[in-house]
């Protein structure tokens, strides 16, 4: 009997969960979709600038430690990018909420209209 790799099960479960999560969008009373998209783009740009400023590496990182031991550049870079991406998303959400928007789930029936 063949064993299914654990990463394959994780991938399938994440895709299933993502399909069930639905679509989210920012809404504000009195704002149309174009205004919400414009505000979201402005907040995204401001969040990107701030996240890049905060997560700029303080020193140039070399490709691995001497003698092949220690963390690699790829592991360092993946960790750095993950932290920057998370911070960027939090900053954008903060900006949109400060402008009076709320993140709401788009209903399937509403999306079909």
N, C-alpha and C positions, 0 to 999 in steps of 0.2 A: 504494500500500500504506500502510495506516495504522500509525503507530507507537504502541506501548503506552507510556503514561507510566511513568517509573521508580518513582514513588510507588505505583502500582497493583501493580507487581511486588513491591515491598517489602512491601506490605500482605498480598498473597496468601502470600508466603513466611513472614511472621510468623505468620499464622493457621495455616498448615500446620504450622509448627514447634510452635506452642502446642498443637495437637491431638495431636501425637505425644509431647509432654512428659509427659503423664499427670498424675494428681492426687497431691499430696503432703500428708502429715499428720504431726503430731508424735506420737511414741510413746515410752513409757517402761515398763520392766518393772514390773508391779504397778499400773499406772494404767489405769483404764477411760476410755472416750471422753468421758464427762461431766467427769471430772477434768481431762483434757487440754484440753478446751474452756474450762473455767473458768480454768486456768493460762494458757492462750493469751490469753484476754480480759484478765486482770490484767496480763500482760506487754505487751499491745498498748496498754493505757491508760497504763502507766508510760512506754513508749517514745514515745507521742504527747506526753505532758507534757514529756519531756526534749527531744524534737526541736523542739517549739514554743518552748521556752525558748532553745534554742541558735540557732534560725533566726528569731528575731523581728528585723525590720528595725531597724537602729540609728538610722535617720533616716526621716522621711517622704519618700517618693519622689514627685516631681512628674510630670506627664504629659508626658514628652518633654523634650528639651533646647531651649534657645532657638533660634529660627529653624528648627525642624523637623529638626535634626541630632542624631545620637547615638542611644543606645538608647531604646526606648520603654518605657513602663510594663509593657505586656503581656510583652515579652521578659524584662524583669527579674523579673516575677512568675512566669512559667513556669520560669525558671531556679531561682528561690528555692523554688518548690513541688517541683520535681524533686529538688533536694538534700535538702529536708526529708523527702520520701517515702522516699528511699534510706536516709537515716540512721535513720528510724523503723523500717524493715524490718530493718536490721542490729541495732539495739538490741533489737527483739523477739526475733530469733534468738539473740542473746547471752543474754537473760534466760531463754529456754526451755532453752537448752543448760546454763546454770548450775543449772537445776532438775533436770537429768538426762535431758532429752528429746533425742531424735534425730529429724531430719526424714527420713522414709522415703517411698518411692513406693508408692502403693496399686496393687496388681496388678489387672488387669482381671478375672481370675477371682475374686479376693477381693472386688472391688467388686460383682459380680453376686450373691454369696451373701446 
